[in-house]
Amino acid sequence: MPKSAARCTSRAAMLTTLLDGAGITRSSVIRVTGDGALAGLLWLRRHGYEGVGYGWSGANAPRLEPDAVLVAHTCDEITLKRLLAVGRQVRPGGVFVFQHRLESEGCALGIEWLLDQAGFITERRLNGARRALIIARRRDSAMCKAA
């Protein structure tokens, strides 16, 4: 197997393991949003994820509570704030997965604050060289009211 094909297989296995670890299975209802949503949606469908669709907010948005919302591009604070409108559609206990640039500790604190205000708790943070992948779980509505 050529190195590039092996690398793609390895990345697919890593992503599948990451999704499984977050409780996202092949039968989960998943919404993909962001600039790379089409590529993300196609990748998930190609790898056997059945309940995948495009996620958006606004008056025409579906009233479905997905198990997960995946953002298919790297966010800054302003972009994240806008995309959290889609993230809030996640059912209580569901996950919101996104990447953000590692710019400063203040930026990371701002992102944590935005997630908290939207009813999410950071469950997992995977820091890379320039980006962090965040898996945030939606708090139960009773916990949201108490917070």
Secondary structure by P-SEA (a helix, b strand, c coil): ccaaaaaaaaaaaaaaaaaaaaccccccbbbbbccaaaaaaaaaaaacccbbbbbbbcccccccccccccccccccaaaaaaaccccccccccccccbbbbcccaaaaaaaaaaaaaacccccbbbbcccbbbbbbbbccaaaaaac
